[in-house]
């Protein structure tokens, strides 16, 4: 007996990634604007957390489109670590519940 079917959740997972990507992109755009206008900045830990929650595709797009945070080596190391952690967690989830 199957109590949980991943197929039923794939749309929700994709929607979650889309939503978090939009939130992450907006957070990067707000931070870029703040940096240009000498205003309060979004903490890097917040940007990383959004990526970890599934917003990393939007964060990656924002880095490319806005040219923001893409040159800061220490930030990028943590960013790619969050991408890896997120992908491993997603793979585990999909394999565990298939």
C-alpha positions in Angstrom: 0.0 0.0 0.0 1.4 3.4 -1.0 0.6 6.3 1.3 2.6 8.8 -0.6 3.0 9.2 -4.3 5.8 11.5 -5.5 4.0 12.0 -8.8 1.2 13.9 -7.0 3.8 16.2 -5.5 5.9 17.0 -8.6 3.7 20.0 -9.5 3.9 21.3 -5.9 7.6 20.9 -5.9 8.0 22.7 -9.2 5.7 25.4 -8.0 7.7 25.8 -4.8 10.9 26.2 -6.8 9.3 28.7 -9.1 7.9 30.7 -6.1 11.2 30.7 -4.2 13.1 31.6 -7.4 10.9 34.6 -7.8 11.4 35.6 -4.2 15.1 35.1 -4.5 15.4 37.1 -7.7 13.5 40.0 -6.1 15.7 39.8 -3.0 18.8 40.1 -5.1 17.3 43.0 -7.1 16.4 44.8 -3.9 19.9 44.2 -2.5 21.5 45.4 -5.8 19.4 48.6 -5.7 20.3 49.2 -2.0 24.0 48.7 -2.9 23.8 51.3 -5.7 21.9 53.8 -3.5 23.9 53.3 -0.2 20.8 51.9 1.7 20.3 49.0 4.1 21.4 45.8 2.5 19.9 42.3 2.5 22.1 40.0 4.6 24.1 37.4 2.6 22.8 34.7 4.9 19.2 35.6 3.9 20.1 35.3 0.2 21.8 32.0 0.9 18.8 30.8 2.9 16.4 31.6 0.0 18.6 29.6 -2.3 18.7 26.7 0.1 14.9 26.7 0.2 14.8 26.2 -3.6 15.2 29.7 -4.8 18.7 29.0 -6.2 17.6 29.1 -9.9 16.2 32.6 -9.4 19.3 33.6 -7.5 21.5 32.3 -10.3 19.4 34.2 -12.9 19.7 37.3 -10.8 23.4 37.0 -10.5 23.7 36.7 -14.2 21.1 39.4 -15.2 21.8 41.9 -12.5 25.5 41.1 -12.3 25.2 41.0 -8.5 27.2 38.9 -6.1 28.7 36.9 -9.0 32.3 38.1 -8.5 32.5 37.7 -4.7 34.4 34.4 -4.3 33.4 33.7 -0.7 29.8 34.3 -1.5 29.9 32.1 -4.5 31.4 29.2 -2.6 28.6 29.2 -0.1 26.0 29.8 -2.8 27.2 26.6 -4.7 27.2 24.7 -1.5 23.6 25.6 -0.9 22.8 24.5 -4.5 24.4 21.2 -3.9 22.7 20.7 -0.5 19.3 21.6 -2.1 19.8 19.2 -5.1 20.9 16.4 -2.8 17.9 16.9 -0.6 15.6 16.9 -3.6 17.2 13.8 -5.0 16.9 12.0 -1.7 13.2 13.0 -1.4 12.4 11.9 -4.9 14.2 8.6 -4.5 12.9 7.9 -1.0 9.3 8.4 -2.0 9.2 6.9 -5.6 
